[in-house]
Amino acid sequence: MQLVLATNNKDKIREIKEVLEDLPVTIYTRDDFTDFPDPEENGRTLEENAIIKARAIREFCDMPALADDSGLEVDALDGAPGVYSSRFAGEGCTYDDNNRKLLYELKGVPEKKRTARFRCVIAIAWADGSVETVEGRADGLIAEQTAGRQGFGYDPVFYYPPSKKRFSEMTLDEKNEVSHRGLALEKARELLLERLNENLPDDMYEM
């Protein structure tokens, strides 16, 4: 099977490839193509955006495509930044810009009210035109300042109580075990395995 990762985010590519690397699948990324598109994420939900990206890249590459859309939902901000997580501080903003704005918005909010969750929806657009989606979720707290050197995005401020660490303080393997994207990818693995098994020749099962 061939599969294209429908993202221009090098950090997401690294995490996705880590989880899927042992599958009998040839994985392609933006670096394998010329003029790899960056579809406009104008959906109202994470699921809509993931589907938009997966379909656009499948059509561009003419092979199955996997896309994810992730968001941080903060209860004290009524679920924001949510679907706008990557551009919370404005178009062209950096990870640091987003974290600074988030901490500013939560200034003075006590710990027990700094609850939040990461959500990730993964869409796989298949060669036959169908699309399947799965979701992963991780619940935690927003810290009062950034810390840690691993990860990306909001990882430096997202504290995960079961591990007593921020995502930015975990190794890639540790994070993939518990993160929203890691959990969604495990479900996506099952979808890929189902398709792989469907395509095995009948004589594979003959004794």
KATA-V894770 format. One record per helix or strand of 2 or more residues. SS is the DSSP state (alpha for helix, beta for strand). FROM is the first residue (numbers start at 0). LEN is the number of residues. If there is no record, write none. Layout:
ss;from;len
SS;FROM;LEN
SS;FROM;LEN
This chain:
ss;from;len
beta;1;4
alpha;9;11
beta;25;3
alpha;29;3
alpha;45;16
beta;64;10
alpha;74;3
beta;80;2
alpha;84;3
alpha;94;11
alpha;110;3
beta;114;11
beta;130;12
alpha;154;3
beta;157;3
alpha;160;3
beta;164;2
alpha;166;3
alpha;171;7
alpha;179;19
alpha;201;4
